[in-house]
């Protein structure tokens, strides 16, 4: 069974009197260890799909199985547990907690997983070393550059050894050089065996993925293997 | 438990980021709790003083007098006949439930010894049983004898302060003092009894009753009768007995009300309880308003805080925080704000009580339970008023919260 299995996913939003069909029957399988990019213009349903894959939301119809668990009917708290254990988020705006040090930020998912303090510190330090920030663990987000912040976010995404790493426009707020640095970090993670789902609208960035999925009007328009990933 | 500590840490971090705002928010709580602590401390101080005064009055003693203690209509009792020897003799002869009786009367006189002079000293006239009834005793020298009364001897027992002021370190026994224009031999010094409110219980002179009436008042003036009940638990039976004796000796018909008063410390106590009850009621009103205002302040600031930190809530939820985590985090924040207010309130209240105790004759005693109650109650107020904002935080949709800027 694939790691991610979506069958006929629908998502309908009610906007006033109007129904908006954000997803119109998406079927998607992603195997363990794959590196996929989800692309599409705004309004294509890209964000909706990403929210469903990230267990931030539940579909209006269809099924979604993640790592053997069917998650489309779960309650909010059950989804929170799934996010905590199985998903590592990397966001466009980094989404670090501003008043906390890099290390404390990385530890947040472990707190909710109930990992004891001592072990948490240990794991957080290791994760920060892995992303090349071993020295800067005491800094707060506003004392770090954009690239460094995104590295902290990547370390945080890794910390719970998630089933998938979900990167939503991870380079959207970074300059070109830093973008490439982050993408090569993501590439390292992939090579270490992690499953990566990258959401982007930049062709340049999507070329790092091994498989590219294009969405249009809430449907998968194309699902291609990238013959020559960067 | 680990989860609780983590939530606590998160809450404290958030509060430290907004120190000024958090402090100002606590003001209502501070005022509320300070009021409670100050008033409770002062009332407790009063209670302590009152309890010691009750003991000083002598437990289980009754005062047969013309006027009741707790009354606000002197006109009504003005025409009652004076208490005199007729009543005294009847009670002494017939009362079975008492084991001590003394007449009592008082005046104020100048007291002199050599070149030292004390103005307006309280002079009490009573018999040899009086000290035992009132619960005091001579620390040096002796008590009166029945003979002192029979012979109207000019002897006196003096209060601790009188002894100190007139004689200093010198032994007053055997010295003669002047009360008004009369000379008295000091035969005893009464044990130190302390202050009650602003009245000093050690500032009086006791002389035999017959000496008093002979020199200061005359045989026919009314006086009080003080009796000691043998068994203080049967004080009501004793009152009934005394009432019967007094009605008989005054030949009151059945349809006429009593024309005398039997006062007891309990009556004083009930008057006192009414007074402090009023104080407590006023305190509860002030504190309730202040705590309500304080609580609403906390709710307000927490709502602001929840809105400001919508993004944070979104991030935490994305990273796996269940609703309960968010709820507890914000509840703790509210509880800590209020708790800090409570601590400040206790401190201010205690300081206020001490200040009042220093500037007025009132005393204050800050009780451990009131401190705990103050801090605990303010935390509860915080949790109560924090509940609504915390629920709002916990129920936020993670996607919308993440998109919030």
Boltz contact constraints between the chains, C-beta under 6 A:
constraints:
  - contact:
      token1: [A, 51]
      token2: [B, 399]
      max_distance: 6.0
  - contact:
      token1: [A, 56]
      token2: [B, 398]
      max_distance: 6.0
  - contact:
      token1: [A, 56]
      token2: [B, 399]
      max_distance: 6.0
  - contact:
      token1: [A, 57]
      token2: [B, 399]
      max_distance: 6.0
  - contact:
      token1: [A, 77]
      token2: [B, 322]
      max_distance: 6.0
  - contact:
      token1: [A, 77]
      token2: [B, 323]
      max_distance: 6.0
  - contact:
      token1: [A, 80]
      token2: [B, 320]
      max_distance: 6.0
  - contact:
      token1: [A, 80]
      token2: [B, 322]
      max_distance: 6.0
  - contact:
      token1: [A, 83]
      token2: [B, 320]
      max_distance: 6.0
  - contact:
      token1: [A, 84]
      token2: [B, 320]
      max_distance: 6.0
  - contact:
      token1: [A, 89]
      token2: [B, 318]
      max_distance: 6.0
  - contact:
      token1: [A, 95]
      token2: [B, 315]
      max_distance: 6.0
  - contact:
      token1: [A, 97]
      token2: [B, 312]
      max_distance: 6.0
  - contact:
      token1: [A, 99]
      token2: [B, 13]
      max_distance: 6.0
  - contact:
      token1: [A, 99]
      token2: [B, 17]
      max_distance: 6.0
  - contact:
      token1: [A, 108]
      token2: [B, 319]
      max_distance: 6.0
  - contact:
      token1: [A, 109]
      token2: [B, 319]
      max_distance: 6.0
  - contact:
      token1: [A, 109]
      token2: [B, 320]
      max_distance: 6.0
  - contact:
      token1: [A, 111]
      token2: [B, 6]
      max_distance: 6.0
  - contact:
      token1: [A, 112]
      token2: [B, 320]
      max_distance: 6.0
  - contact:
      token1: [A, 112]
      token2: [B, 321]
      max_distance: 6.0
